[in-house]
Amino acid sequence: MSLVKYEILNKVAELQSFTKAADAMALTQSAVSHAITNLETEFGFPLVNRNRSGITLTTEGETMLLAIRKVLQENEKVHQEAASLLGLAKGTIKVGIFKSVSTKWLPEIIQLMEKSYPAIQIQLKEGDYLEIEQWLLSGEIDCGFINITHSSQFHIIPLKKDPLLCVVSNQSALYHQKNVSFKDLEKEPFIMPTYGGYHDIKQLFEEQGLQPEIRFELMDESAILSMITYHLGISILPEMLLDSIPQELRAIPFQVDSYRSIGLATRYHLSPAAKKFAETTQAWLQNSDK
């Protein structure tokens, strides 16, 4: 059975455009449109909404896409298993990542994968915890790095406990302290990092019964550090993001250890290529100080 039409629908849904899907798959736009029309005729209902604002899937299209992605994943797995029996490691793996992992871990992990398994292609999709979990559930990715403290829907490989640190400027009353208490956070304006999904810092505040004065809410870590540099507040950020902060700032540990737990979330039946990626990631972390 040819799966080209399924692959086309999957790409159209991912890019929300016939034109972009055609470019990505080296097809003509008419070929993409024809494939979707054939699928709609085969299934007996519309799969996509075509309008000026772009392409979206119908409710029926969303339901069918979940099933189609499972077929495509199993097809990829079959080919990877066949290659494995021949002593080869090949295939494609789609990985969900967030910023600190993409900057601190992925370059070296990918380099190791390319050296050990040159026939395995890695595709990256960057988002926040919530987006990565949703991509796993919808089948858009094979595995993803997430905060494992909250997630219980997947098979999870624990990787690292990343300390949460209080970041202050040299004009803060906390600057010279060896460590800070949670109550100290209520003494100065606070800059809240924002992202979707499980929120480490908001959870920490709830657990400690804290109500800091939240002056700003920002998503970009560099913007948060800039605000702190100009003495506009204090914040909390993971240690992985704080290798090269400005000299006038300090990242201070808490009196009680606080951290986010990073893990690699996967589906329960991994393809051979995904297994190689998971094994390589674990081995690299065990032999590094990251």
Backbone as CSV, one residue per row, in Angstrom:
resi,resn,N_x,N_y,N_z,CA_x,CA_y,CA_z,C_x,C_y,C_z
1,MET,0.849,-1.207,0.000,0.000,0.000,0.000,0.878,1.248,0.000
2,SER,0.589,2.142,-0.914,1.334,3.390,-0.961,0.869,4.313,0.160
3,LEU,1.821,4.892,0.872,1.497,5.782,1.977,1.744,7.240,1.623
4,VAL,1.982,7.520,0.331,2.327,8.876,-0.075,1.215,9.857,0.280
5,LYS,-0.037,9.453,0.039,-1.153,10.355,0.342,-1.234,10.654,1.842
6,TYR,-0.950,9.641,2.655,-0.929,9.856,4.103,0.186,10.830,4.482
7,GLU,1.350,10.653,3.862,2.472,11.539,4.143,2.155,12.975,3.738
8,ILE,1.445,13.126,2.634,1.073,14.467,2.164,0.111,15.127,3.148
9,LEU,-0.919,14.385,3.587,-1.856,14.960,4.558,-1.130,15.344,5.842
10,ASN,-0.230,14.497,6.297,0.534,14.782,7.514,1.349,16.067,7.355
11,LYS,1.974,16.247,6.201,2.793,17.436,5.973,1.925,18.694,5.829
12,VAL,0.778,18.561,5.177,-0.150,19.696,5.063,-0.626,20.134,6.441
13,ALA,-0.953,19.166,7.307,-1.397,19.482,8.662,-0.283,20.146,9.458
14,GLU,0.946,19.675,9.273,2.085,20.226,10.010,2.382,21.662,9.594
15,LEU,2.333,21.937,8.286,2.725,23.251,7.764,1.533,24.164,7.512
16,GLN,0.313,23.607,7.559,-0.929,24.370,7.342,-0.904,25.126,6.015
17,SER,-0.383,24.457,5.004,-0.281,25.094,3.689,-0.022,24.034,2.626
18,PHE,-0.783,24.090,1.515,-0.512,23.208,0.382,0.825,23.562,-0.258
19,THR,1.077,24.874,-0.392,2.298,25.331,-1.058,3.544,24.916,-0.285
20,LYS,3.542,25.136,1.038,4.702,24.772,1.858,4.898,23.264,1.893
21,ALA,3.795,22.520,1.942,3.895,21.066,1.936,4.478,20.580,0.620
22,ALA,4.053,21.179,-0.490,4.581,20.804,-1.801,6.079,21.080,-1.876
23,ASP,6.503,22.241,-1.401,7.930,22.589,-1.410,8.733,21.618,-0.555
24,ALA,8.211,21.294,0.634,8.927,20.409,1.560,9.077,18.999,1.004
25,MET,8.101,18.571,0.183,8.115,17.202,-0.331,8.558,17.123,-1.785
26,ALA,9.001,18.277,-2.341,9.450,18.337,-3.739,8.349,17.872,-4.694
27,LEU,7.118,18.346,-4.441,5.978,18.039,-5.286,5.394,19.336,-5.835
28,THR,4.514,19.218,-6.802,3.785,20.393,-7.251,2.594,20.621,-6.333
29,GLN,2.110,21.856,-6.292,0.964,22.150,-5.448,-0.267,21.381,-5.926
30,SER,-0.387,21.224,-7.226,-1.546,20.494,-7.759,-1.510,19.023,-7.337
31,ALA,-0.295,18.456,-7.241,-0.177,17.066,-6.799,-0.619,16.915,-5.349
32,VAL,-0.256,17.884,-4.517,-0.667,17.863,-3.120,-2.186,17.991,-3.017
33,SER,-2.748,18.952,-3.749,-4.192,19.164,-3.724,-4.930,17.922,-4.229
34,HIS,-4.395,17.312,-5.268,-5.024,16.110,-5.842,-5.006,14.959,-4.835
35,ALA,-3.902,14.800,-4.110,-3.793,13.724,-3.120,-4.813,13.900,-2.002
36,ILE,-4.973,15.139,-1.533,-5.945,15.407,-0.465,-7.366,15.145,-0.957
37,THR,-7.658,15.581,-2.179,-8.986,15.353,-2.756,-9.276,13.860,-2.878
38,ASN,-8.265,13.095,-3.300,-8.438,11.633,-3.409,-8.735,10.997,-2.055
39,LEU,-8.022,11.453,-1.018,-8.273,10.927,0.319,-9.685,11.276,0.779
40,GLU,-10.125,12.501,0.511,-11.477,12.915,0.910,-12.530,12.074,0.197
41,THR,-12.283,11.762,-1.078,-13.204,10.905,-1.836,-13.200,9.482,-1.269
42,GLU,-12.005,9.007,-0.929,-11.861,7.653,-0.383,-12.559,7.508,0.967
43,PHE,-12.397,8.535,1.831,-12.983,8.460,3.171,-14.461,8.846,3.188
44,GLY,-14.859,9.708,2.249,-16.261,10.102,2.180,-16.604,11.357,2.951
45,PHE,-15.598,12.137,3.346,-15.861,13.396,4.060,-14.659,14.338,3.894
46,PRO,-14.884,15.660,4.081,-13.789,16.629,3.952,-12.750,16.445,5.051
47,LEU,-11.485,16.633,4.691,-10.393,16.543,5.654,-9.816,17.898,6.020
48,VAL,-9.913,18.856,5.098,-9.310,20.169,5.346,-10.307,21.279,5.060
49,ASN,-10.143,22.370,5.789,-10.871,23.603,5.514,-9.964,24.496,4.680
50,ARG,-10.411,24.896,3.510,-9.638,25.758,2.634,-10.230,27.161,2.692
51,ASN,-9.461,28.119,3.188,-9.938,29.499,3.238,-8.767,30.464,3.097
52,ARG,-9.049,31.747,3.080,-8.012,32.755,2.855,-6.971,32.797,3.954
53,SER,-7.364,32.428,5.153,-6.427,32.491,6.282,-5.477,31.297,6.319
54,GLY,-5.704,30.309,5.439,-4.810,29.160,5.397,-5.564,27.851,5.428
55,ILE,-4.854,26.797,5.736,-5.408,25.451,5.735,-5.493,24.934,7.170
56,THR,-6.669,24.467,7.552,-6.835,23.796,8.836,-7.570,22.484,8.600
57,LEU,-7.400,21.552,9.514,-8.100,20.282,9.380,-9.518,20.386,9.932
58,THR,-10.417,19.663,9.309,-11.757,19.530,9.869,-11.688,18.637,11.106
59,THR,-12.772,18.565,11.837,-12.809,17.674,12.996,-12.536,16.235,12.571
60,GLU,-13.149,15.837,11.441,-12.916,14.494,10.920,-11.458,14.323,10.481
61,GLY,-10.892,15.406,9.921,-9.499,15.365,9.501,-8.552,15.178,10.670
62,GLU,-8.839,15.848,11.777,-8.011,15.701,12.982,-8.058,14.258,13.490
63,THR,-9.258,13.675,13.481,-9.396,12.288,13.940,-8.624,11.331,13.036
64,MET,-8.750,11.517,11.743,-8.057,10.642,10.795,-6.541,10.837,10.868
65,LEU,-6.102,12.071,11.140,-4.659,12.331,11.191,-3.989,11.530,12.304
66,LEU,-4.668,11.398,13.443,-4.104,10.601,14.538,-3.886,9.158,14.099
67,ALA,-4.867,8.592,13.395,-4.737,7.216,12.918,-3.673,7.118,11.826
68,ILE,-3.634,8.107,10.946,-2.665,8.104,9.848,-1.243,8.207,10.383
69,ARG,-1.028,9.025,11.400,0.314,9.143,11.973,0.767,7.828,12.597
70,LYS,-0.164,7.097,13.185,0.193,5.789,13.747,0.630,4.836,12.638
71,VAL,-0.062,4.896,11.501,0.307,4.050,10.365,1.697,4.424,9.860
72,LEU,1.963,5.727,9.724,3.262,6.183,9.241,4.380,5.807,10.218
73,GLN,4.099,5.923,11.508,5.106,5.567,12.516,5.411,4.075,12.474
74,GLU,4.369,3.262,12.347,4.583,1.821,12.284,5.323,1.442,11.002
75,ASN,5.015,2.129,9.900,5.721,1.868,8.645,7.207,2.194,8.785
76,GLU,7.498,3.333,9.434,8.894,3.704,9.679,9.568,2.668,10.574
77,LYS,8.839,2.206,11.577,9.400,1.224,12.503,9.702,-0.091,11.793
78,VAL,8.820,-0.511,10.880,9.036,-1.748,10.127,10.333,-1.667,9.332
79,HIS,10.555,-0.539,8.652,11.769,-0.379,7.863,13.018,-0.330,8.753
80,GLN,12.877,0.280,9.921,14.014,0.337,10.841,14.335,-1.053,11.394
81,GLU,13.305,-1.839,11.680,13.526,-3.196,12.183,14.210,-4.048,11.118
82,ALA,13.793,-3.878,9.872,14.413,-4.634,8.789,15.887,-4.273,8.652
83,ALA,16.170,-2.973,8.748,17.565,-2.526,8.672,18.368,-3.072,9.845
84,SER,17.730,-3.130,11.014,18.406,-3.632,12.206,18.795,-5.098,12.044
85,LEU,17.924,-5.880,11.425,18.218,-7.294,11.191,19.393,-7.470,10.235
86,LEU,19.614,-6.469,9.382,20.741,-6.503,8.461,22.004,-5.903,9.077
87,GLY,21.893,-5.551,10.369,23.044,-4.971,11.053,23.214,-3.493,10.812
88,LEU,22.159,-2.835,10.333,22.225,-1.401,10.045,21.367,-0.630,11.043
89,ALA,21.770,0.603,11.311,20.949,1.508,12.124,20.580,2.673,11.230
90,LYS,19.317,2.717,10.836,18.895,3.781,9.927,17.454,4.161,10.228
91,GLY,17.043,5.301,9.695,15.676,5.767,9.903,15.651,7.225,10.286
92,THR,14.474,7.684,10.645,14.270,9.078,11.038,13.656,9.123,12.422
93,ILE,14.135,10.033,13.261,13.562,10.227,14.587,13.248,11.702,14.774
94,LYS,12.047,11.977,15.270,11.601,13.347,15.523,11.621,13.587,17.027
95,VAL,12.337,14.641,17.438,12.589,14.889,18.859,12.051,16.260,19.265
96,GLY,11.283,16.303,20.333,10.799,17.561,20.893,11.797,18.102,21.906
97,ILE,12.144,19.379,21.788,13.159,19.972,22.653,12.706,21.330,23.164
98,PHE,13.260,21.742,24.312,13.081,23.122,24.767,14.447,23.798,24.813
99,LYS,14.463,25.111,25.038,15.634,25.931,24.734,16.917,25.469,25.417
100,SER,16.878,25.248,26.722,18.125,24.934,27.411,18.700,23.604,26.953
101,VAL,17.843,22.649,26.595,18.324,21.379,26.069,18.931,21.568,24.679
102,SER,18.275,22.400,23.853,18.770,22.599,22.489,20.120,23.307,22.470
103,THR,20.371,24.183,23.446,21.638,24.911,23.461,22.738,24.168,24.210
104,LYS,22.385,23.431,25.262,23.394,22.817,26.122,23.710,21.366,25.762
105,TRP,22.718,20.618,25.320,22.896,19.181,25.137,22.934,18.734,23.678
106,LEU,21.995,19.241,22.878,21.780,18.662,21.554,22.977,18.719,20.614
107,PRO,23.761,19.800,20.569,24.882,19.798,19.610,25.807,18.596,19.775
108,GLU,26.190,18.286,21.007,27.104,17.166,21.220,26.408,15.822,21.032
109,ILE,25.157,15.719,21.456,24.424,14.460,21.283,24.244,14.155,19.797
110,ILE,23.864,15.162,19.023,23.688,14.956,17.581,25.016,14.600,16.926
111,GLN,26.079,15.236,17.363,27.402,14.926,16.824,27.763,13.462,17.073
112,LEU,27.465,12.975,18.280,27.713,11.568,18.598,26.846,10.638,17.747
113,MET,25.573,11.017,17.566,24.672,10.204,16.752,25.169,10.126,15.313
114,GLU,25.615,11.246,14.773,26.087,11.257,13.387,27.351,10.421,13.225
115,LYS,28.175,10.404,14.256,29.401,9.610,14.202,29.104,8.117,14.315
116,SER,28.212,7.760,15.237,27.931,6.342,15.482,26.877,5.763,14.546
117,TYR,25.886,6.593,14.173,24.769,6.103,13.359,24.484,7.093,12.229
118,PRO,25.367,7.172,11.250,25.231,8.195,10.202,23.970,8.053,9.352
119,ALA,23.336,6.889,9.351,22.139,6.692,8.536,20.852,7.082,9.265
120,ILE,20.972,7.492,10.528,19.794,7.946,11.271,19.671,9.463,11.142
121,GLN,18.540,9.913,10.670,18.270,11.342,10.534,17.484,11.834,11.744
122,ILE,17.904,12.972,12.292,17.243,13.551,13.470,16.545,14.839,13.068
123,GLN,15.273,14.931,13.372,14.500,16.155,13.148,14.105,16.735,14.501
124,LEU,14.290,18.039,14.675,14.020,18.700,15.946,12.802,19.606,15.841
125,LYS,12.020,19.638,16.918,10.844,20.513,16.986,10.866,21.178,18.359
126,GLU,11.067,22.490,18.377,11.261,23.198,19.647,9.956,23.783,20.171
127,GLY,9.730,23.619,21.468,8.542,24.164,22.099,8.728,24.212,23.601
128,ASP,7.622,24.325,24.333,7.694,24.284,25.793,7.168,22.929,26.271
129,TYR,7.146,22.740,27.590,6.740,21.443,28.136,5.386,20.980,27.573
130,LEU,4.406,21.879,27.600,3.050,21.519,27.185,3.008,21.141,25.715
131,GLU,3.670,21.932,24.873,3.661,21.648,23.439,4.313,20.294,23.149
132,ILE,5.420,20.012,23.830,6.122,18.747,23.599,5.242,17.570,24.008
133,GLU,4.537,17.686,25.128,3.629,16.621,25.551,2.510,16.430,24.529
134,GLN,1.969,17.522,24.007,0.893,17.433,23.021,1.389,16.798,21.727
135,TRP,2.620,17.126,21.331,3.194,16.526,20.117,3.396,15.037,20.289
136,LEU,3.780,14.616,21.487,3.926,13.182,21.761,2.576,12.477,21.654
137,LEU,1.560,13.080,22.249,0.228,12.464,22.243,-0.353,12.393,20.835
138,SER,-0.068,13.407,20.012,-0.622,13.446,18.653,0.226,12.674,17.657
139,GLY,1.397,12.192,18.097,2.259,11.432,17.202,3.136,12.269,16.309
140,GLU,3.249,13.574,16.579,4.090,14.434,15.749,5.577,14.215,16.009
141,ILE,5.920,13.704,17.181,7.317,13.421,17.514,7.410,12.021,18.106
142,ASP,8.630,11.473,18.088,8.863,10.137,18.642,9.232,10.178,20.119
143,CYS,9.900,11.237,20.530,10.285,11.402,21.922,10.514,12.883,22.184
144,GLY,10.583,13.271,23.453,10.755,14.683,23.752,11.279,14.894,25.161
145,PHE,12.044,15.956,25.318,12.564,16.331,26.630,11.492,17.137,27.362
146,ILE,11.166,16.718,28.590,10.128,17.406,29.359,10.520,17.443,30.832
147,ASN,9.734,18.196,31.604,9.849,18.175,33.060,9.073,16.960,33.552
148,ILE,9.766,16.018,34.156,9.109,14.752,34.513,8.401,14.796,35.857
149,THR,8.521,15.901,36.589,7.874,16.000,37.899,6.365,15.872,37.757
150,HIS,5.861,16.379,36.635,4.419,16.446,36.459,3.867,15.363,35.535
151,SER,4.607,15.003,34.512,4.067,14.139,33.461,4.063,12.674,33.867
152,SER,2.942,12.006,33.617,2.826,10.586,33.936,2.174,9.811,32.792
153,GLN,2.105,10.424,31.610,1.399,9.808,30.495,2.319,8.996,29.586
154,PHE,3.623,9.086,29.818,4.565,8.473,28.904,5.569,7.604,29.650
155,HIS,6.303,6.806,28.874,7.490,6.164,29.428,8.571,7.235,29.525
156,ILE,9.171,7.403,30.697,10.105,8.509,30.905,11.451,7.989,31.400
157,ILE,12.507,8.453,30.746,13.867,8.148,31.157,14.410,9.349,31.925
158,PRO,14.594,9.268,33.254,15.123,10.404,34.020,16.543,10.734,33.556
159,LEU,16.848,12.041,33.424,18.158,12.448,32.922,18.920,13.367,33.872
160,LYS,18.260,14.385,34.406,19.009,15.368,35.202,18.084,16.135,36.134
161,LYS,18.606,16.420,37.345,17.966,17.372,38.242,18.679,18.709,38.071
162,ASP,17.965,19.674,37.529,18.548,20.980,37.197,18.158,21.990,38.277
163,PRO,19.120,22.442,39.112,18.790,23.352,40.218,18.123,24.642,39.746
164,LEU,17.145,25.100,40.511,16.540,26.415,40.297,17.253,27.409,41.207
165,LEU,17.711,28.520,40.642,18.501,29.493,41.383,17.843,30.868,41.353
166,CYS,18.054,31.626,42.406,17.534,32.984,42.500,18.556,33.938,41.879
167,VAL,18.146,34.682,40.862,19.056,35.584,40.145,18.779,37.024,40.581
168,VAL,19.833,37.705,41.051,19.683,39.068,41.571,20.791,39.952,41.012
169,SER,20.573,41.264,41.070,21.603,42.215,40.638,22.439,42.639,41.847
170,ASN,23.523,43.366,41.575,24.407,43.801,42.664,23.802,44.909,43.515
171,GLN,22.624,45.389,43.167,21.930,46.370,44.010,20.839,45.714,44.862
172,SER,20.676,44.416,44.723,19.679,43.706,45.518,20.199,43.487,46.934
173,ALA,19.298,43.528,47.901,19.664,43.255,49.295,20.089,41.806,49.474
174,LEU,19.786,40.967,48.483,20.126,39.536,48.583,21.489,39.214,47.968
175,TYR,22.130,40.181,47.339,23.305,39.928,46.499,24.433,39.209,47.241
176,HIS,24.685,39.558,48.495,25.838,39.017,49.219,25.479,37.777,50.055
177,GLN,24.226,37.327,49.987,23.833,36.157,50.771,24.374,34.871,50.148
178,LYS,24.742,33.927,51.014,25.235,32.633,50.547,24.107,31.820,49.925
179,ASN,22.937,31.931,50.523,21.743,31.323,49.960,20.538,32.159,50.364
180,VAL,19.406,31.871,49.775,18.206,32.667,50.057,17.086,31.751,50.528
181,SER,16.201,32.313,51.320,15.008,31.582,51.745,13.873,31.930,50.783
182,PHE,12.830,31.149,50.794,11.712,31.439,49.913,11.018,32.739,50.313
183,LYS,10.996,33.034,51.604,10.369,34.274,52.053,11.109,35.503,51.549
184,ASP,12.418,35.346,51.277,13.198,36.465,50.729,12.634,36.944,49.393
185,LEU,11.959,36.052,48.691,11.444,36.402,47.366,10.324,37.432,47.435
186,GLU,9.718,37.584,48.624,8.623,38.547,48.765,9.125,39.954,49.080
187,LYS,10.459,40.093,49.234,11.013,41.381,49.637,11.297,42.309,48.465
188,GLU,11.364,41.773,47.238,11.710,42.580,46.072,10.786,42.242,44.904
189,PRO,10.614,43.164,43.955,9.800,42.865,42.767,10.320,41.620,42.051
190,PHE,9.385,40.809,41.542,9.764,39.536,40.932,9.421,39.537,39.447
191,ILE,10.330,38.997,38.640,10.106,38.854,37.199,9.813,37.385,36.925
192,MET,8.585,37.099,36.530,8.126,35.719,36.379,8.404,35.179,34.975
193,PRO,9.192,34.106,34.853,9.320,33.436,33.557,7.980,32.803,33.177
194,THR,7.627,32.883,31.909,6.351,32.325,31.468,6.580,31.319,30.362
195,TYR,5.867,30.216,30.409,5.876,29.198,29.374,4.700,28.282,29.624
196,GLY,4.343,27.509,28.611,3.188,26.632,28.743,3.526,25.337,29.443
197,GLY,2.495,24.654,29.917,2.709,23.370,30.569,3.017,23.523,32.038
198,TYR,3.601,22.477,32.598,3.935,22.474,34.015,4.912,23.600,34.327
199,HIS,4.574,24.430,35.294,5.368,25.623,35.578,6.092,25.444,36.915
200,ASP,7.402,25.195,36.833,8.188,24.891,38.024,8.066,25.966,39.099
201,ILE,8.160,27.207,38.683,8.253,28.304,39.648,6.892,28.580,40.295
202,LYS,5.832,28.598,39.509,4.505,28.806,40.088,4.153,27.672,41.054
203,GLN,4.551,26.467,40.705,4.328,25.335,41.603,5.100,25.516,42.904
204,LEU,6.331,26.006,42.794,7.154,26.271,43.973,6.485,27.300,44.880
205,PHE,5.956,28.367,44.304,5.276,29.407,45.088,4.044,28.846,45.795
206,GLU,3.289,27.994,45.081,2.092,27.409,45.688,2.462,26.511,46.866
207,GLU,3.507,25.707,46.684,3.936,24.799,47.750,4.405,25.549,48.987
208,GLN,5.045,26.707,48.779,5.588,27.474,49.895,4.633,28.550,50.404
209,GLY,3.474,28.675,49.778,2.506,29.688,50.187,3.007,31.104,49.970
210,LEU,3.754,31.326,48.876,4.358,32.635,48.618,3.468,33.472,47.705
211,GLN,3.507,34.778,47.939,2.804,35.724,47.075,3.740,36.899,46.757
212,PRO,4.738,36.671,45.923,5.677,37.755,45.596,5.008,38.826,44.750
213,GLU,5.625,39.982,44.719,5.138,41.083,43.886,5.645,40.858,42.466
214,ILE,4.792,40.347,41.600,5.196,40.056,40.226,5.105,41.336,39.401
215,ARG,6.278,41.838,39.023,6.327,43.101,38.282,6.165,42.889,36.777
216,PHE,6.837,41.858,36.247,6.750,41.546,34.821,6.637,40.038,34.645
217,GLU,6.065,39.635,33.523,6.057,38.234,33.115,6.649,38.156,31.713
218,LEU,7.769,37.439,31.568,8.492,37.375,30.300,8.831,35.929,29.948
219,MET,8.832,35.622,28.658,9.148,34.274,28.208,10.636,34.101,27.925
220,ASP,11.272,35.123,27.377,12.663,35.005,26.961,13.615,35.195,28.133
221,GLU,14.494,34.217,28.350,15.407,34.277,29.495,16.392,35.439,29.399
222,SER,16.847,35.761,28.187,17.779,36.872,28.026,17.116,38.192,28.388
223,ALA,15.826,38.331,28.106,15.100,39.545,28.486,14.969,39.638,29.998
224,ILE,14.747,38.500,30.645,14.664,38.483,32.108,15.985,38.930,32.719
225,LEU,17.092,38.386,32.208,18.417,38.761,32.730,18.694,40.237,32.497
226,SER,18.247,40.754,31.368,18.442,42.179,31.086,17.676,43.040,32.086
227,MET,16.454,42.652,32.391,15.654,43.384,33.380,16.335,43.373,34.744
228,ILE,16.881,42.220,35.120,17.568,42.122,36.418,18.825,42.985,36.414
229,THR,19.542,42.991,35.292,20.756,43.803,35.180,20.463,45.281,35.413
230,TYR,19.282,45.713,34.986,18.879,47.117,35.186,18.133,47.308,36.513
231,HIS,18.277,46.327,37.415,17.785,46.429,38.796,16.262,46.596,38.866
232,LEU,15.554,45.922,37.948,14.099,46.047,37.899,13.386,44.903,38.611
233,GLY,14.149,44.016,39.218,13.547,42.919,39.957,14.498,41.745,40.057
234,ILE,14.029,40.675,40.686,14.784,39.426,40.804,13.987,38.329,40.116
235,SER,14.589,37.166,39.934,13.861,36.088,39.283,14.437,34.743,39.704
236,ILE,13.859,33.679,39.157,14.351,32.320,39.356,14.519,31.686,37.987
237,LEU,15.705,31.111,37.742,15.960,30.454,36.471,16.728,29.153,36.711
238,PRO,16.608,28.182,35.801,17.364,26.930,35.934,18.857,27.169,35.732
239,GLU,19.656,26.399,36.416,21.113,26.539,36.346,21.632,26.349,34.922
240,MET,20.985,25.494,34.136,21.445,25.236,32.774,21.462,26.485,31.902
241,LEU,20.690,27.500,32.276,20.622,28.726,31.475,21.553,29.813,31.981
242,LEU,22.349,29.515,33.000,23.063,30.585,33.694,24.581,30.443,33.634
243,ASP,25.090,29.863,32.577,26.537,29.692,32.447,27.272,31.017,32.278
244,SER,26.670,31.942,31.576,27.366,33.186,31.242,26.493,34.406,31.531
245,ILE,26.120,34.575,32.798,25.314,35.737,33.147,26.230,36.947,33.337
246,PRO,25.707,38.167,33.211,26.526,39.373,33.389,27.218,39.390,34.754
247,GLN,28.378,40.022,34.817,29.181,40.021,36.045,28.457,40.659,37.222
248,GLU,27.574,41.611,36.931,26.894,42.308,38.018,25.708,41.517,38.583
249,LEU,25.492,40.316,38.071,24.410,39.462,38.577,24.990,38.275,39.333
250,ARG,24.183,37.732,40.261,24.529,36.498,40.957,23.358,35.535,40.898
251,ALA,23.680,34.258,40.750,22.680,33.198,40.825,22.896,32.468,42.136
252,ILE,21.948,32.607,43.054,22.128,32.150,44.432,21.235,30.934,44.703
253,PRO,21.781,29.878,45.299,20.944,28.703,45.616,19.981,29.009,46.765
254,PHE,18.943,28.209,46.866,17.989,28.335,47.961,18.468,27.525,49.163
255,GLN,17.972,27.887,50.324,18.315,27.151,51.544,17.818,25.710,51.468
256,VAL,16.700,25.512,50.784,16.160,24.173,50.537,16.325,23.872,49.052
257,ASP,16.959,22.749,48.737,17.208,22.416,47.336,15.923,22.448,46.521
258,SER,15.991,23.151,45.386,14.855,23.219,44.472,15.376,22.981,43.070
259,TYR,14.678,22.209,42.294,15.157,21.882,40.961,14.000,21.436,40.078
260,ARG,14.246,21.448,38.788,13.339,20.809,37.843,13.981,19.484,37.426
261,SER,13.169,18.488,37.188,13.671,17.174,36.800,13.441,16.977,35.306
262,ILE,14.518,16.886,34.549,14.428,16.745,33.098,14.520,15.270,32.724
263,GLY,13.643,14.851,31.836,13.685,13.477,31.362,13.361,13.418,29.886
264,LEU,13.596,12.260,29.304,13.236,12.016,27.905,11.968,11.177,27.894
265,ALA,10.890,11.764,27.416,9.604,11.075,27.353,9.463,10.403,25.996
266,THR,9.013,9.155,26.012,8.870,8.399,24.777,7.556,7.640,24.779
267,ARG,7.166,7.188,23.606,6.073,6.229,23.540,6.597,4.886,24.042
268,TYR,5.700,3.995,24.397,6.124,2.754,25.043,6.765,1.763,24.077
269,HIS,6.513,1.919,22.779,7.111,1.018,21.799,8.010,1.841,20.887
270,LEU,9.275,1.945,21.268,10.224,2.768,20.536,10.722,2.071,19.275
271,SER,10.959,2.852,18.238,11.610,2.338,17.038,13.088,2.115,17.342
272,PRO,13.777,1.306,16.548,15.215,1.115,16.768,16.004,2.419,16.757
273,ALA,15.648,3.334,15.850,16.369,4.609,15.784,16.151,5.427,17.050
274,ALA,14.922,5.439,17.547,14.636,6.177,18.778,15.367,5.561,19.970
275,LYS,15.479,4.234,19.981,16.228,3.568,21.049,17.690,4.007,21.030
276,LYS,18.277,4.098,19.838,19.668,4.531,19.722,19.833,5.958,20.229
277,PHE,18.862,6.819,19.927,18.929,8.199,20.395,18.855,8.246,21.919
278,ALA,17.929,7.493,22.507,17.779,7.474,23.967,19.043,6.945,24.631
279,GLU,19.598,5.869,24.089,20.817,5.286,24.657,21.992,6.252,24.558
280,THR,22.104,6.936,23.417,23.201,7.889,23.221,23.073,9.064,24.173
281,THR,21.847,9.555,24.362,21.619,10.676,25.274,21.995,10.303,26.701
282,GLN,21.552,9.138,27.159,21.882,8.681,28.514,23.385,8.522,28.700
283,ALA,24.045,7.883,27.736,25.483,7.643,27.848,26.257,8.954,27.862
284,TRP,25.843,9.906,27.043,26.538,11.203,26.989,26.406,11.938,28.313
285,LEU,25.216,11.928,28.881,25.014,12.633,30.158,25.790,11.983,31.287
286,GLN,25.900,10.677,31.270,26.640,9.975,32.312,28.134,10.298,32.262
287,ASN,28.626,10.670,31.082,30.049,10.929,30.908,30.375,12.418,30.773
288,SER,29.392,13.270,31.059,29.620,14.705,30.961,29.216,15.375,32.265
289,ASP,29.490,16.655,32.373,29.099,17.409,33.571,27.980,18.380,33.243
290,LYS,27.174,18.058,32.223,26.100,18.960,31.794,24.819,18.698,32.562
